[in-house]
Amino acid sequence: MMRIVLFLATNLAILMVASVTLSLLGVGSVHDGQGGMNLTSLLIFCAVFGFAGSFISLFLSKWMAKRGTGTRVITQPQTRQEQWLVDTVAELARDANIGMPEVGIFPSRASNAFATGWNKNASLVAVSEGMLQRFSPNEIRAVMAHEIGHVANGDMVTLTLIQGVVNTFVMFFARIIGNFVDRAVFRNEGSGPGIGYFISTIVAELVLGILASIIVMWFSRQREFRADAAAAQLTGSGNMIAALERLRAEQGIPVEMPGEMTAFGINGNLKNGLAGLLMTHPPLEQRIAALRAGNYR
C-alpha cells in the first residue's frame, strides 16, 4: 500500500511541476494544426516532463527510501553495535570529505545496504539487519565505504541527469514516430492527432524505453565499479573483496529491496545473458576480479 501511495504522490508532483513550468515557458500545443509538429515546443515539453520526474524522484529519494524499505534512522544509538555503526560512517564520511549522512537500519534478512539523497552533504546510508547479523565488522565497514563512495562520487545526481536526458529523447522520438505513423499509415488527414498517434506513441515509448534502459543500466553498473574502488581506497581492497565474497556466498537469499531502490543497493538482482543488460549491478565475480587486478575503473 505504501508503494502505491508513494507512486501516486510522485506522479502528482511531476504533473504539477511540469504544468507550472510549461505555463511559465509559454509552451503551447506541440501540433501545428496542419498535420505537422512544432519540434521546439515538443522538445521543451519532453525535457520538462523528462527531467521533472527524475529530479522530483531525486529530491524525494530519502523520504521514499525510508518509507519504502522501513528504514529506522539512528538518532540516538541504543546499542553498542548502533554506536559503532554511526562512528564508522562518521569516520568514512570524514575521510571522503563529505557531510555526515543519516545512518539507518532496515528490516531484511538479506544482506544489503544502500545510499541515497540529493546532496552529498545531506545523504542517507542504511544497512540491513541481516547484514549486521552475519557480516564481520571489517566487511560491514567496507560495505559502508562502498555506499559512502556512491555519495562522494555524486552518483545519485549523475544517474538522475542521465535518466532525465534519456526520458526526454524517448518521449521526443516516440511522439515523432507516432505522428508519422498516424499520418502515413492510419491516413489521418485531420488538423489534430488521431487514434493512430496515441497508439503508436505508446508502443514507441515502450520499445525506446527498453533500449534507453540498457544505456542507463550500463552507467549504473559502471558506478558500482567506482564505488568499489572508493571502498578499496578507504578500507583496503582485501576488506571489500571479502565483503563481495560474502555477498556471493549468500546469492540464494532474496534481495528483498523495493524495485525503485534496487539500483541504490550494494547487492542487485543479477541475471545472465540479454537480461544482464538491464541489471543495475555487474556480476559479483567481475567486481571481485576488478579489485584483485587493481582495475578500479
Salt bridges, closest charged atoms under 4 A:
GLU82 OE2 - ARG72 NH2 2.83
GLU91 OE2 - ARG141 NH2 2.98
GLU102 OE1 - LYS62 NZ 2.95
GLU102 OE1 - LYS66 NZ 3.09
GLU139 OE1 - ARG246 NH2 3.51
ASP155 OD2 - HIS150 ND1 2.70
ASP155 OD1 - ARG226 NH1 3.15
GLU205 OE2 - ARG175 NH1 2.50
GLU224 OE1 - HIS146 NE2 2.98
GLU224 OE2 - HIS150 NE2 3.17
GLU224 OE2 - HIS281 NE2 3.53
GLU224 OE1 - ARG287 NH2 3.80
ASP228 OD1 - HIS146 ND1 2.79
ASP228 OD2 - ARG287 NE 2.80
GLU245 OE1 - ARG248 NH2 2.58
GLU245 OE2 - ARG292 NH2 2.88
GLU250 OE2 - ARG134 NE 2.92
GLU256 OE2 - ARG109 NE 3.65
GLU285 OE2 - ARG248 NH1 3.90
